């Protein structure tokens, strides 16, 4: 399992480097010291930092190459700060070895979370009128380079993280560089700082190479590949999108690692520990999918309804996985309710942004926000009824999967291929037989799969109950107005499943 976490951390580090010029250690160090047993010893954080710095060398180099191709590097104003950083990072590396594991590890976890929050609050630090590329470094620039370069260099060597972030702020805010130029310039400098700092770490503590050479090699390869891909992505989208994506990833990562690091204390409170575990399950299953969908959206540009339904599938799947893995219905229900409270104000603020409508097509103002609020309220209700009252978590997961995947299939098939409209009485005339058939088949398959995992019931029970439940849900969706099917469909499906349980 440690190897999986190493690869995930290296890929995440490469994404951070390619998107915003962040040091690899910003992502890798907290994950390695918390999730990888071999990095939890006395010098574990120091070794993790050394491997992250080594991964930064090629990762920053390929990122620099990509930004250079788009002419997004300005060394004329970055040479002096680069000199200061290169000199001081060796000093910081030695100080880190003396500081020890506790100071280094705790500082890295907190810094990761703070950097993420900073990006979410202000995703684009560039000025309205950036300074022209290649402008001469004046007296103010010289003083800023000396004032900022010395602590950044020391911090890079000491913590192995934060250097890229600090350079990004200095170049974009104080030097007036456009964001992508700031990223390209900082990754150019990071290529050399990572080289010097990693060599210093290895010379000070040679066991890094002797004991962890295989882990270092895997991390370097994974980080380099993901850096190249994410850098190409970053040069195709606007600055705000890059900042928001980076902020979301780092905030979630930092919060998750802090929780894991202090789990022994938090686990003393049973319900709190269960809720945190539920959040971790949802984030672990949904966030990678959301990240992939975001990249797909910008690269392939799928229709808005396709993107929206894929997001729905991710949400339904994440909740279902949480229910199946969670050990408490109270924690599962509380987590679903808290998600509604968190998501609603975020969407309320996002609706005011011009990019929101490019992601989602709303049937009316606030429709996405209200729909998701109702969605999570229904999740909570389904969990309470089927698991809390009837003591069957699998019915809750099955009904949610049948409801979510079936509804998505109806739209994904019905909108582009629905040529034969349902003209029955009490229908709105917009739904098609093709979409309804797709919902029936997919809903049945999802329900049978989830119910079939239970050892308490046979396959015959799973097939019959899933089949009738899918049919009931499909008919209900067909005759329900679109603004009410978020309530009527899950109620009908869970009612059928509960009846079969009683029988």
N, C-alpha and C positions, 0 to 999 in steps of 0.2 A: 504493500500500500504506500510505503514511503516514496517509491519511485514514481507513482502516479502523482503524488503531491509535488514532487520535485519538478515534474514536467509541467504541471498546471501552473506552478509558481513562475517557472521560466517563461512560459507562454504569456502569462499576465505581465511579467516584467517587460518582455519585448513589446507588448501592446502599449504599455505606458511610455516606453522610450520612443516608439514610432509616432504616437499621437501627440505627446506634449513634451518630449525631451526629458522625461523623468528618469532618475537613476534606477537601475534594475533592482537595487537593494530596497527601494521603496516598497516593492511588491514581494520580492523573494525572501528577504530576511524575516519579516514577521511570520510568513507561512512556514518557513523552514524551522524556526526555533520553537514554534508552537505545535506543528503537525508532524514533524520528522524526528523520531526518537534519537537518531544518531547526532542531532544538533542540539540536544538538550543538556549536554554536559557542561563542565566548567568553562570550556572555551568554545562552546557550540555556536554562540552568536558571532564570535570573531571569525570562525571558520565559514559560517553562512555568509557573512559580509564579504569575505575573500572570494568565495565562489560567485557571489552576485557581481562583484567588481570585475572578475574575469569574464563573466557573461556579458558585461557592459561593453567590453572592448569591441568585439565584432558587431554587437547589436547597435552600438552608437555609430560604428563605422559605416554600416550599410544604411543606417538612417541618414547619416550625413550625406552619403552619396546620393540618396533619393532627393533630399532637400536641395543639394547642390545642382542637380539636374534642372530643378525648377527655379534656380537662381535665388534661393532663400537662405543665403549665408552672408554675413557681413563681418569679416574679420578686422576691418580697418578700425572699428570701434570696440572690438573684442580682444585684441592682442594683449593689452596690458592686464586686464582681469584674468586672462588665461595664464599669464606668467605668474601672477600672485597665487593662483589656485594650484598650479603645478608645484610650486615651491612648498606651500603649506600642507598639501595633502599627505606628504611623507611624515611630517611632524604629527598630524592628526592620527595617522595609522599607528604610530608607536604609542600615542596616548590612549588609543582605544584598547590596545593590548593590556595596558596597565589598569584601565578602568574596570574591565571584567564584564562578565556576562549579564549581570542584573541591570547595571546602568545602561549598557548598550541596548539590550533587548527591550526594556521598558520604554526607553526614549523613542526607539524605532516604531513601536506599535502606536504610540500617541501621535507621533509626527505623521504617520500614514493617514490616520483619521483626520487630522487637522488640515492636511493638504487637500484631501477630498472635499471637505466642507468649504475650503477656500474656493475651489473650482466651481462648486455649485452656486455659491453666492455671487462670484464674479468670474464667469467662464471665459471672458475675453478681456485681457488686460491691455490690449493695444490701444493707442490713442486714436482719436478721430482723424487726426492728420499725422500719420507716422513720419518720422524723419527719413529723408532720402537715403537709400542704401549707399554705403561707401562714404558717408559724410565724415569730415575730419573730427578726430577726438579732441575736444577742447579742454580747457583747464578743469571745468566742472566734470567732464568725463574722466579725466585723469584721477581727480580726487575720489570720484565715485568708484572707479576701478580699484584703487588702493583700499578704500574704506570697506568695500564689499568683498573684494577678491580674497583678502586674508582670512576672514572668518568662514567664507564659503569653502576655501581650500582646506582649512583645518577640519571643518565639519564633514567634508567629503571623505577625508582620510579617517576621521574618528568614527563616524556612523556608517559611512558607505552610502548614505542616502541624503536626499535634500539638496544636493549640489545642483542637479539639473533644475529642480524646482526654483531654487533661489536665483540661479542665473536667468531663468525664464522671466521671473519678476523684475530683476534688475534691467535686463535688456528691453523688455516691453514697456515697463512703467517709467523707469528713469532715463533710459537711453532712447525711448520713443520708437523702438523697432516694431514693425508689424509682427503679429504673433508667430506666423510661420517662419519668418526670418529669425526671430528670437529662438525658436525651437531648433532650427538648423544650426545656428551659431553655437548654442549650448551643447548640442550633441557632438559637434566638432571638437569642442574643448573636452567634453566628457570622454571622448575616445582616448585622449592622452592621460587625463586624470585617472581614469579607470585602470589604464595600463600601469602607471606609476604606483597607484595605491594597491593594486592587486599584487604586484611584484614585492612591494614593501611588506604586505601581509604575509606572503609566502616566505620571505627571507627571515622575518621575525618569528614565524611559526611554521616551519617546514612540514609538520605533520599534515597540513592541509593537502599538500601534493601526495605525500606518501600514503595517506589513509583515505582521501576523498577524491582521487584523480578521476575515477569513473563517474562519480556524481557531477563533478565539475564539467566533464566532457559533454554529458547529456544536457546539462543546463545551458552550456554555451551554444550547442546546436539548436535547441528549442528556442532560446531567446533570440538568436540571430534571425531565424526564419520568421518568427512572429514580428520582429522589429521591421523587417523589410516589407511584409504585407501591410502592417498597420501604418507605416510611413507613406506608402502609396495611397492608402485610403485617406489619410489626413490631408494629403495634397489635393484631393478631389472634392473635399467638403469645406464649408466655411468654418471660421475660427470658433464661433459660438458652439457649433455642434461638437467640435473636438473637445472643447473645455467641459461641456456638459457630460459627455460620455466618460471622459477621464474622471471628473468629479464623482459621478455616480459609482464607478467601479472602485475607486479608492476609498470612498466613504463606507461602502458596504464591506470592503475588505478590512479596513481598519477597525470598524465596529465588531466584525466577526472575530478577528484575531484578539482584540481586547477581551471579548467575552470568553473565548477559549483559554486565554492566558490566566484569567482570574476565575476559572470555572469552579475550582475547589471552594472558593468563598461563596459564589452564587448558588452552587448546588445545595447549600444548606437550607435554602428556601425552595421546597419541592415544586410548588405551582409555578414560581418564577423560572425555575430551571426547566420545567417542561415547556413553558411558553417560549423561552429562548431557544430550546431545542427545535420546536416547531418552526420558528422563524428561520433557523439555520437550514432546516430541511427544505423549506420553500425557496429560500435564496439559492441554495445549492442546486435545485432542480430547475428554477425559473431564470435566474440571472444569465447563465451561459446561453440559454435559448434566446433570451431577449437581446443579448449582445450579437448573436449570430443573425437574428432577424433585422437588427439595425444595419448591420453591414450589408445584408442582402437588399434591404430597402434602398440604400444609396447606390449600390452597384447595379442591381437588376431593375430597380424601379417597378415593383409589382403594382397592380391596381390597389387602390386604397382599401376596398372591401376584403381583398385577399390578405393584406397586411393586418387588418383589424381582426379577422377571424383566426389568423395564426396566433395573434396575441391572446385571444380568448382560449385557444387550445392550450397555450402555455400556462395560463392562469388556472384553468380547470385541472390540468395534469398536476401542477404543483400542489394544489389543495388536496387532490386525491392521494398523492404520494405521502403528504404530511399525515393524513388520516390513517393510512395503512401502517405507517411507521411509528406514529405517536402512541404513547402509552396512556393517555388520559383524554377523555372527551371534553373535560373542562378546559384543558389547555388548548386543544384544537379549536373549540368554539371561541374561546377568548382571543386566540391568535387571529382567527378570521375576522372577528369584530374589530380588533385593533388595526388590522390592515385596511378596513373600510375607513377608519378615522384618519389613518395616515394618507391614504391615496386621495381622498376627497379634497382636502385643501391643496394638495400638489396639483391636481387637475384644475382646480379652481383658478390657481395662479397661471398654469400653463395655457389655459384657454385664451388668455389675453395676449399671448405671444403670436406673432405672425406665422411661425413655422408650424403651429399646432394643426391648423387646417390642412397643411400639406401631408401630415401623417394620417389624419382621420377625417372621414366624411361624416358630418353630423346631420341627422335628420332634422334637428331643431337645436337652438342654442342651449348648451349645457347637457345635451343628450348623452354624451359619453360619460360625463361625470355622474349623472343620475343613474345611468345604466350600471356602472361599476359599483356604485354604492348599494343599489338594490341587489346586485349579484352577490356581494360578500355578505349582505344580510341574509340572503337565501342560503348561502353556504352555512352560515351559523345556525340557521333554523334546521336545516337538514341534519347537521351534526347532532344538535340537541335532541331532535325527535328520534332519529334512527339509532344513535349510539347512546345518548344520555338516558332516553326513556326505554327503548327496546333492546339496548345492550348489544348492538350489532354494528361495529365500525365498518365492516365490509359493505353493508347495504348503503351506507352514506357515501363511501368511495365509488361504488358501482353506479349509484343514481347520478352523482355529479359527473362522472365520466360519460355516461350515456347521454345526459343532458348537454354537456359541452361539446363533445365530438359530433353528436348528431346534429346540433344546431349549426355548427361550422360546416359540416358536410352539405347540409341543405342549401346554404348560401354559396359555397364554393362550386357546387354542381348546378344549382338552380339558376343562379344569375347568368353565367355564360352559356349554359346548355339547356336551360328550361324553356323549351319551345311549346310545350303543351300545358296551358294554364288550367288550374283547377277551377271549374265554373260552378261548383256545388253551392247550394244555398248557405248563407252565413259565412262564406269565405270572402276575402277581400279581392279576389281575382288576380292577385299579383304572384301567388305561389304556384309552383309547377309540380306536375307529377314526377318529373325527373328529380327535383330537389327533395320531394317527400320520400321517394324511393331511396335516395342516397342517405337521408337521415335514418330511415328504418334499418338499412343494412349496417351502417357504421355504428349506430346506437346499440343494435343487437350484438355486434362483435365486441364492442367495448364492455358491455354489461356481462356477456358470457365470459370474457377473459378475466375480469375482476372477480366475479362470483366463483369462477372455476378454480381460483387460487386457494379457496378455502377447503380444508380437509374435513370440515364438519358436514359439508353438503356434497352430494354426488353431482356428476356432470349432467345428469338428466334434469335435476332441479335447476342448475345454472342455465341450461339452454331454454327450458320452458319459461322460467320467470323472466329471463332477459328478453326472450322473444315477445312475451305479452307486454312487458314493461316498455319495450321499444315501440311496439304497435300503439300502445296507449299514448306514449309521449308524442309520436308522430301525428296521430289524429288530433291530439290536443293542440299541437303547434299549428296544424293546418287550419283549425277553426278559431284560433286565438288572435286577437289584434296584436300587431307586432310590439306595441308598448306594454303588453301584459304577459307575453309568453315567458318572460324571465321568472314569473311567479307560477303560472298555470302548468307549464311543462314539468318542472321539477316536482311540484306537488303531486301530479298524476303519476309520475314514474315511481316516486318513493312510496306512494299509496299502494301501487300494485305490488312492489317488492315486499312491503310489510305484510300485505295480505297473504302472500305466498309463504312468508316466514311463519305466520300464525297457523296456516293450514298444515 
